[in-house]
Amino acid sequence: MSFEVNVRKVVPYVPGEQPNRPNMIKLNTNECPYPPAPAVKEALAKLESADMRLYPDPTADLLLQALSDVYHMPKNQIFVGVGSDDVLAMAFLTFFNSDKPILFPDVTYSFYDVWADLFRIPYKTCALDEKFKLCVEDYKQPNGGIVFPNPNAPTGVLESLKDVEEIVAANPDVVVIVDEAYVDFGGTSALSLVDKYENLLVVQTFSKSRALAGMRIGYAFGSTKLIGYLNDAKFSFNSYTMNRPSLMAGAACVRSVDYFEEITAKIIATREWTKAELAKLGFTFPDSYTNFIFATHKSVPAEEIYMALREQDIFVRYFKKPRIDNYLRITIGTDEQMQVLIEFLKKYLNNR
Ligand SMILES: *Cc1c(COP(=O)(O)O)cnc(C)c1O
């Protein structure tokens, strides 16, 4: 016997690596290649010693107010956290308490099964079809809750709002979480359904489309009931999740609507160019509605391409997992970065 019998043992989530090479091209964790809105730096320049000495506002009102104004949602229907990972973890803890399994896709964000294990939530995965689409009927079986990203990661596949609504409507007795980390790159948010379905939680993040991955800001929209329960859990766990710099940066960021629209449009344009170039090189991929492309090559194994790119300090994501171990997830960078990637791939594939 040892103390270890009583330890809560978990197999942790493995985040994408954060290499730091001088001239690297980092296309492996879906960050934004552009700087955050100029107003963010201006806000942080106003940081005073009191902002460090004193506790932050536990209600995070500065950020809630900005989100409320921009998304036209009342503050009591918005929850914020330390990245959407924090928001999602809190939502799992709060809403997934059934003996029945929660449901999520077999190919999806690899944090879901980790949280389920951590919180001892039973779960069952539902296989995506051969085009990596959800099968709506799978989500009509008895369950303790549902979570899926839309668009999905790492596939980039977008489900229609109609299918999302069908899943939410078929499950009034459980909470359905739609993880919209990538919705700003051409998807349709389920935000419009929040007032129609009390069991729907829509989660978004500042990490991808708003260029603030390093500040750790995520948020969720839901019914006043759901948001109330989330706040009760949060205030039972850590009242001060959001630090003052994040509140200031986040509020300034979300109010910079024009800049946000400009950079997301640029990323979408670069993505469409990259799709055409990859296709010319013999890659295929499900059509992406995100800031990444999930690509497989007709003759060269993904792992080999991944290693060859690494040697050039071009980092993409490779998952050695069932169904997807011949795919690369390539984040959309700047036009220049994608040109370097494509030029290298052209040479590499020609000389093999
Ligand atoms: C990136 C990502 C998140 C988490 O992002 P945060 O940086 O914690 O906000 C959540 N879900 C999916 C599907 C993601 O890809």
The ligand as an SDF file (V2000), in Angstrom:
LIG
                    3D

 15 15  0  0  0  0  0  0  0  0999 V2000
   -8.2520   25.3630  -29.7370 C   0  0  0  0  0  0  0  0  0  0  0  0
   -9.4900   24.6590  -29.3270 C   0  0  0  0  0  0  0  0  0  0  0  0
  -10.1000   24.8490  -28.0740 C   0  0  0  0  0  0  0  0  0  0  0  0
   -9.4680   25.5700  -26.9360 C   0  0  0  0  0  0  0  0  0  0  0  0
   -8.9270   26.7310  -27.1170 O   0  0  0  0  0  0  0  0  0  0  0  0
   -8.5680   27.7290  -25.9470 P   0  0  0  0  0  0  0  0  0  0  0  0
   -7.2510   28.2540  -26.3510 O   0  0  0  0  0  0  0  0  0  0  0  0
   -8.5260   26.9870  -24.6350 O   0  0  0  0  0  0  0  0  0  0  0  0
   -9.6620   28.7240  -25.9740 O   0  0  0  0  0  0  0  0  0  0  0  0
  -11.3040   24.2420  -27.8240 C   0  0  0  0  0  0  0  0  0  0  0  0
  -11.8900   23.4430  -28.7130 N   0  0  0  0  0  0  0  0  0  0  0  0
  -11.3370   23.2040  -29.9010 C   0  0  0  0  0  0  0  0  0  0  0  0
  -12.0300   22.3070  -30.8510 C   0  0  0  0  0  0  0  0  0  0  0  0
  -10.1150   23.7920  -30.2380 C   0  0  0  0  0  0  0  0  0  0  0  0
   -9.5350   23.5100  -31.4030 O   0  0  0  0  0  0  0  0  0  0  0  0
  1  2  1  0
  2  3  1  0
  2 14  2  0
  3  4  1  0
  3 10  2  0
  4  5  1  0
  5  6  1  0
  6  7  2  0
  6  8  1  0
  6  9  1  0
 10 11  1  0
 11 12  2  0
 12 13  1  0
 12 14  1  0
 14 15  1  0
M  END
$$$$
